[in-house]
Amino acid sequence: MILQQMIMVGLTALLSNCAPATNPNTNDMDTFKTKNGKSVTITPIKHASLEINYDGCIIQVDPVVEGALPKTDYSQWAKADFILITHEHYDHLDAKAVADLRKSSTRIVTNANSAKILGEGEVMANGDTLRLADDLMVYAVPAYNITPGHTQFHPKNRDNGFILEADGLRLYIAGDTEDIEEMAEVKDIDVAFLPCNQPYTMTPAQLRHAADMVKPRVLFPYHFGNTPVEAMTEALEGTGIDVRIRSFQ
C-alpha cells in the first residue's frame, strides 16, 4: 500500500505542469481567488521582484540577487515555471537569479534586449500576446518615460509591462514607466503593481493619475525606492482602491 502511494505521488508530480511550491519568505503574502476558485498567491521579494504562485505554478517577475537590496538567495526558492523580465536594467535582469530559479522546463519571457543579454528567452514586444498554459495568458504592454530629461531611462517601444491573466484574474505588472496614455487602455484589472520613484518612474501625483486610469481593485505600489510611504498613500486617498503597502522598496 505504501509503495502504491509513493508511485501515485511520483506520477502526479510527473504529470503536473507546475512544481510543488516552496517559499522561504512567508511575510506579506496576499492570496486572491480566480473565477473558478483557484488560488493566486503573491509574495513580495523586494523592489520590482515578486513571486506569483498560481495554483502551484510558480511565476517569478524581475528576479535579481544583488541588483536591489536585500540580497536574495534564489537557490532557496521554488524553481520557476515561468520567469517574466520587463527590461534589461540591473535591478530587473540578473542571469544569476535566472540560473538559480530555472529547471529544464522553465520558460523565460522578456523583451528583445534582455533576451540578447541572456542568450535565450521568448521575446515579446508591446502589443504581443503569449499563451503560457490553457488558463494562463500574458500580454506585453508599453512601459516608458515621458518627463523631459528622463526619457533616456526607459525609451518608448523598448521595455514591457505585463498583464498576466490567470483563470480570469487579471494582474497588471507595470514595469518601469510613468503615467503613460496607454494605461487608459489597461482594463478590468484585479491587481496592479505600479512603480513610484523619480526620476526613473512616477511621482506620487503620477501614481494617482495612473491609478485613476487603470482603476484596479487592489493596488500594490512597488519599485518605490526612497519615496515616502505616506506620500503614496496620501496621493491615493479617495480612489476607492484597496491600496496595500508591502516590501517593495
Secondary structure, DSSP 8 states (H G I E B T S, - for coil): -HHHHHHHHHHHHHH-SS-----S--TT-EEEE-TTS-EEEEEEEETTEEEEEETTEEEEES--SSSSSS---GGGS---SEEEE---STTT--HHHHHHH--TT-EEEE-HHHHHHHT--EE--TT-EEEEETTEEEEEEEE---STTTTTTS-TTTEEEEEEEETTEEEEE--S----GGGGG--S-SEEEEE--TTTS--HHHHHHHHHHH--SEEEEES-TT--HHHHHHHTTTS--EE---S--
